[in-house]
Amino acid sequence: MMTANEIRDSYKKYFESKGHAIVPSAPMVVKDDPTLMFTNAGMNQWKDIILGTRDPEPRRRADSQKCLRVSGKHNDLEEVGHDTYHHTMFEMLGNWSFGDYFKEGAIDMAWEYLVDVLKINPADLYVTVFEGDEKEGLVRDDEAAGYWMKHVPADHIINGNKHDNFWEMGDTGPCGPCSEIHLDSRTSEEKARTPGRELVNKDNPQVIEIWNIVFMQYERKADGHLEPLSMNVIDTGMGFERLVRAIQGKNSNYDTDIFQPIIKEICRLSGKEYGKEEETDVAMRVIADHLRAVAFSIADGQLPSNAKAGYVIRRILRRAVRYAYTFLDQKEAFMFKLLPVLIREMGSSYPELPGQRELIGRVIKEEEDSFLRTLDKGISMLTDAVDALKAEGKTVLDGSKAFRLFDTYGFPLDLTELICREAGIEVDENRFNVEMEAQKARARNAAQVENGDWNTVGDFDINEEQKFVGYDFSEYNCHITRYRMVKQKKNTFYELVLDNTPFYGEMGGQVGEQGVLVSESETVAIIDSKRENGQTVHIVKELPKNMEAEFMACVDIDKRDASAANHTATHLLDYALKQVLGDHVEQKGSYVSPDTLRFDFAHFEKVSDEQLREVERIVNSMIREDIHQQEHRDTPIEEAKKLGAIALFGEKYGDKVRVIQFGPSVEFCGGMHATSTGRIGMLKILSEASVAAGIRRIEAATGKNWEERCYVMEDTIKDIKALFNNAKDLHTAIEKFISENADLKKQVESFKAQQVERLKTALVEKGHHATDGTTVINTVISMDAAAAKDLVFKIREAVPEKLICVIGAESQGKPSLNIMLSDDIVATGLNAGKLVREAAKLIQGGGGGQPHFAQAGGKNADGLHEACNKVLELIKQAQ
Ligand SMILES: [Zn+2]
């Protein structure tokens, strides 16, 4: 039986033998497409070729693409694991032809691969063809059917409708009919009972679609009509997990050797068995599936976080932790221990996994640890709530409480319900759902962006290709080719596409450029620019009055130069960090604007001050050398690697790349750069800190920005010096000041102690000595609360018996009321704590204490006399 790895390899080998370039999977995490967070189909990475904005060479390609889906009919995250064939992450085998072979070649190769290489019995295969659609004016795809006739009998060819057999990229753009290949893997008795053709596309788990071949041959125009596509495209997709299940003759994807090694390791570590109980089986499937999704995302540079793609990854990981916690009894981090098995199984096909073994393990473990702490906190809060309900004799937990647990602590409803059920308590689920809906609505309103339709200008085509000239020019003649309106919250602005543009749109951490569009009659400010489908989109607040005019697009040069210098500085920083810390330092993100730069990189401990200094010295000496930029544009990727450029994990590279070199610093980069390193002026690291497990962040200032900071620092030091009478040696002067201050403090303390001592003697002497021998002290003095406390304790030492002492003290407008009673007085039933609470009302305050001593603070110092008298009055009443 072929293993999963053998099946994947056989696919690549077969298509390589048919002249296809075998390309690496694009990253699963999409970085530069605002409409897509994760690659969800094999064709995502070829969108620009299909749309005609990128060179199609080589025209035959094949790969196995990692994909992630967390929403959709069968990929709702909460469903994954409950059945045996849906996943978050999956692999898609695909072969493409961009204007090379078409229907016949695609059909012949698919057939040959399945029947001759994988040895599938042809009698078990069924194919579908598009039956045509009258409304579209399309006839049946007889051409495809004709080619299929070479391989299968007519009763194995099934007509399919527009819904199943006509593929479209979007509302407009490339589209065409498709053919699916279905595999019937039922037993021969079942096949004899019902012919396979009756079960195609009928949701029978044993008769499944394994391959979809799309014949892109039309282009849908904005008005809905179809035109022939300028270049025919073949786009095929074969779900790897279900193919392996079919070839290995299993009933469940999780029974194939894609998942079994992971599941066996889960069994070994948890001491549980797979296939015994539904609950534990679901948990194991969830963990096995989610481990893949999380590990591959981290390998592609997407760390768990609170926003966007990072949040999706966090949710996936937490779901797995929750299942491990609840059903496999794993109360400590567990998933990271499965990583070695995943790497052993998939590492040879996906080198990004072993390449980042340590980082992935650390990130998963840290996420697990922190979520488990959250779970613990949530459980103890929930236990308190359950105890309180029980004490009140109630049996239903308020749903909004359950929602708060979910919202603040990520504490899932099913776990809340489980814990409550054990205590015989129900959760008001309706209330929970109401709160959940309300929150979703809030989130929707906050994120609302409305995009209008693209409008063409003049006789430009909607797909008009844009020429980016920014590497060579900062001003260029241009026309607006299309525009649309965008509404975000209450703001309205417009996006413009130009035929030629020098503007570098936001990409790869470098912010978008600003500038102006100038025509003979008007000037329009471009407030930002970004990238969409490989093109720069220019953002303006108002549309030009004459859209069809000829414009000059002018980039704000000062900002461009400052950004470019900062971008170059990140390259030098990257180089220097590798020199000082080692080759494991890999860029994990950056942010470059005219004012600032930020650089994130993989490293597992704090970078020491000396190391940071060394990095700065290397960078600054490269800046002083004024190394000139060497740009290698449109360089074949293999040649670029020879230059020493290191490809980053999680980045997508074309066949031709741009390499930016400054002496020994060589990087793949599409960004704007300084013409020479001297333009940076100087680099100073401002901070170094951890942003996530295994990821450090450096923030730095360069050139003018650093110069400004120097002035601020200089002024601060000047001011301080002036405070110290322009002392020559500021350090010694400050030290002297500190020690003098400490001495003075000591003296003040000792004066205070003496004052307390003197007051004690005076008060005891002057106190009222009643006939029964009780000493009663009642006075108001100027003193802070701490000293007053000290004083009353000293008085008690001097008069250990028959003492009633009430002292009102005031310092800087703050009153305190102090009561001290000797133990024999307390024994008569008096309580200083109770007395102070009652009397403190007169100073608008409160306090408390023990039976023998109590203190209260307040706001109204004028009430002190009255308060003291009140205490004595209360005592009299009690006696
Ligand atoms: Zn760069």
Boltz pocket constraint, residues with backbone or C-beta under 6 A from the ligand:
constraints:
  - pocket:
      binder: B
      contacts: [[A, 567], [A, 571], [A, 667], [A, 668], [A, 669], [A, 670], [A, 671]]
      max_distance: 6.0
